[in-house]
Amino acid sequence: MRPLLVTVLALLLGIAGCGRDPSASSAPPASSAQPTSAKADGEGKLCAHGVLEVVCPKCHPKLAAVFQAKGDWCAEHGFPESFCPICHPTRGGRPAADVSGKSAPEADAPADGTKVRFKTKETTRLAGIRTVKAEERNNAGGVVVMARIAYDATRLAHLNARAAGVVRAMKVDIGSQVKKKDPLAVIESAEVGADRSKLEAARVRVGIAQKNLDRLTMLQKSGFSSEKDVLAAEQELAAARAERAGLATALSIIGAGGGAGGSYTLTSPIDGVVTQRSATVGKLVGLEEMLFEVVDTSAMWAELDVPEAELAAVAAGQSVTLDVDGLAGRTFRGKITYLSPQIDLATRTVRARVPLENADGALRGNMFGRARVDVGAERASVTLPDAAVQRAKDVHLVFVKLAEDEYEARRVELGIRVGNLVEIRKGVRPGEDVVTTGSFLLKTETLKESIGAGCCDAD
């Protein structure tokens, strides 16, 4: 049995397979046993009615007559009975067919030049096919990508307690501007108190060892002390000094080099602004918990998401112009300093980094914008709305109007995207009429069991 969506399309368009290539006759038909799960380039999504948008009779009222003529109609709810979201909620509002062209392993992309012919011109009108003319435009020789503003990781400090203890005083709050070595909080620690006591004892030990060595040295000169006694005194002095130096270094790292008791002051290691604070007076803190985040926002990073298809044109060192949402009229410029060696599995993009100056603090973390990467000289190219481009497997397709009742599938090579327009580097000539609304339905027809045919003629 034909997949339902393909049957609906055939009824609507009056299309049937013809001119099949004998070499393709053994190709197995696309499976109709599994429900569709992939989204097809924006048109495979569910609409507000909970039904696959391209076959929803409420979004496309002309389809209602098609389903009614087929005898597949739920009069109570106004949807096709076979996938009515109210009568059959488990079917997810989708026909029992895989029409995405991505998930069926035996499906192949339609050949370049595959033609689809309508039964009548009236059928074309009922199908709701809309076209636009391919335009030749000059682009700025750049790749336009999405960007997010992030903190410069080299100017970011996360501060933990240097020794476990209790917070006794707070010196700053979120939003406070701080300089390097400014106090952030006072923490009382038994460990620090013990180390300070040990340091004081080590200092006393050094003094005694020094006096003992001086005494034995004088006695040796008078013949009343042996060289062995002097060497032992020198060894004791060296050990005392090492203990004192070790304790002094430990307390200095903690920030408790001076003073008495068990308190020490946590200070900022950089100039910046306090952006996070978890410390509160009286809180018992350990070594693992982050108490403060301090950020120097005088410089920020723009993190660009470069699509996999644009990687060949993007490299480190290229200039970037950035427009940020919320900062209309301002443009920021920088150069790519880093391009990630791996592709994000979820988004199929590569992260690029652009350092930006931010002396006035206008740029803030997690702002979004659009970045243009300068990849070469300005050039003329064909552009189309992205709604005209469909994807089957790893092939991008558009459908060119040849006559009122005939359309041709073209395999195209995409270039940069600017807004809702996409550059077509190969496959379409300026002035040709290209299908926008209805291109997904045409792709579906080319992906049914007549794949490999040179055309799909009207009955």
C-alpha positions, 0 to 999 in steps of 0.5 A: 500500500502506498504511504498515505502522504504520497497517496494524498499528494498523488490525488491532489496533483494527479501525478503517477510514475512514468518513464521509469529507468529499467535499471531502477525497477528492482529498487525496493519501495520506501517503507510505509510501516514506520511512522515518520520521525525526522523533520524535513527542512522546516516543513516536517514539523507539527503545526499548532493543530498537532498535525504534520503542517504540510498535510494539515487541512486546517492550515491548508483548507484545500486539502480537506476535499482531497481527504474527503474524496479518499474517504479518509475523514473525521467529520467530528474533528475536521482531520483525516481519520487515519491520523486525527490527533484526537481520535488517534493521539498515539500517531502523533498527527503524522501519516504512516510514512517516512517522507523526510528522505533522510531516515529510510536507508534504501531511499536515494535523492532524486536525480538532477533533472527529474521532472514532475508534471501536473495533470492540469493547470487547475491542479497546480492552482489547487496544490498551492504551488508558489514560485519566486524568480532567482535573483542575482545579487552582489554579496560582501564576500562574507559568511554570515553566522550566529554569534554569542557573547561570552566572557574572556576565559583569560580574564575570569577568576573563580575563587574558592576558600583557601582553607576550610572555615567560617565566613566572618565578614563580607567585603563585596556584593554582586556588581561590586567593582574590585581591583587586584588584591582588594578584600572580598571576605574574611574567613576564620579557619582553625587550620590557619590558626594552627599553622600560624602557631607552628610558624611562630614556634618555627621562628623561635626555633630558628632563633635558638638554633642560631644562638646555639651555633654562634656559641659552639663556633666561639667555643670551637675557636677556644678548643672547647667544642668539637667540629662535630658539635658545630656541624650538628648545630648548623644542621639544626639551624637549617632544619628550623629555617626550612620549617619556617619557610614552608609554613610562611609560604603556605600561609602566604598562599592562603593569604594569611601571611601576617596577623594573629589568630585563625582569620584570613582575608580572601582577595581578588586576583584580578581587576573586574566586577563580582558577577557571582557570590555564594558566600554569606556571613556565618557559612561554613565553607570548604575547599571545593565550593566556589565563593566568588566569580570576578570578571574583567569585562574590558574584553569579551569573546564572540563565539561563532557557530560556523555551519559545517557547509561553510568550513571550507571558507573560514579560517583563523586570522580572518576579519569579522564584523559583528552586529549584536541584538540590543545594540542597534547602530553599533558594529564590533570588529575583530579577527578569528583567533581559534577554530575548534577542531571538532564539529558539534554533534547536535548542531553540526557547527564548529565554534570559532572565537573572536576577541573583542574590546569592550572598554565601555562595558556595552557587550554583556555575556550571553548576548546574541548577534550575527557575525560576517566573516570576511572570506574574499572579494565581493561577487555576484551570485544567485540567491533564493529564499531558504524555503525553496531549498529542500534536503534529501539525504546529503543533497540539497534540492530546488524545483524549477518551473519549466511550464505551468504544469511541469517542474524540474528537480535540481541538485544545488550547491549552497553558499552563504546565508543572509537572513532568509536568503541563501546563495546558490553557487551551482544549479540555478540560473538568474531569472528562473522561476523556483518553487517556494511553497509546495517544494516539500510536496514535490520532493515527497513525490520524487522520493516515493517508489518511482525514484530513478524515473526520469519524470512523473507524468500526469495520469 
